[in-house]
């Protein structure tokens, strides 16, 4: 039986403190029952963004992600 392999681009969101990062990664589907999987390079990208945001290094995080600063909104 042949297993088909497909990929899907997805956006993962990481929130650290007042920052939210949107990181594009690829999910891999091969029908193995472990779907979806993420390749090592995407795992490293997610880790880089997380560590950069935790360190307050927004510039470093923006190398791999779109970064937003969150502000509280007062209820009316």
N, C-alpha and C positions, 0 to 999 in steps of 0.2 A: 504494500500500500504506500503510495507516494504522499508525503506531507507537503502541503503548500506553505510557503513562507510569505508573509506580508508584513509591511511596516506601516506605522501610522505616526505622523508628527503630532505631538501633544504639547500643551503648555502647562508646566508645573508651576505652582505658586509657593513661594517661601516667604513667610513673615517672620521678621526678627525685629523686635522692638517697634519702632515707628516706621520701619521700612517694609515694603512688599516688593518682591522680585518676581518677574514672570520669566521663566526659563524654558526655552524650546528644547525638547528632547525627542527621541524616537522610541516608540514601543515596538517590539518585535514579537510577532505571532508565528509559531511554527507547529501548533497543534500538539505540543508535547505534554500539555497539562500544566505547565509552569507559566503559561501566558498571562499577561505580557511580560517580557523580559526587557531589561535596559542594558545597553552595552557599557563597558567599563569607562569609556570616555565621557559618556553622559553622566554616569555616577560621579566621576571626578568633577565634572562641571557643576553639578548640584552642590557638591561639597565645597568647592571653591567659593561659590556665591554665598552659601551659608556662613562659612568662616569669615569672609570679607564683611558681611553685614554685621556679624557678631562683634567684629573688631572695629566697626564704624567706618570701614574703608569703602565708601560708596563708589568711588572711582574704580576700584578693583572689581567690584560686583558688576558694574556696568559693562565690563569687557565681555561678560557671558550672559547678561540678562538686561531686561528693561526694568528699571528700578523706580518705585514711586515712594514718596514720603506721605505717611498717613497723618491726618489731623483730626482731632475730635470735633464733632458737630454738636452744637448745643440744641436741645429740644426746645421747640417753641410752644 
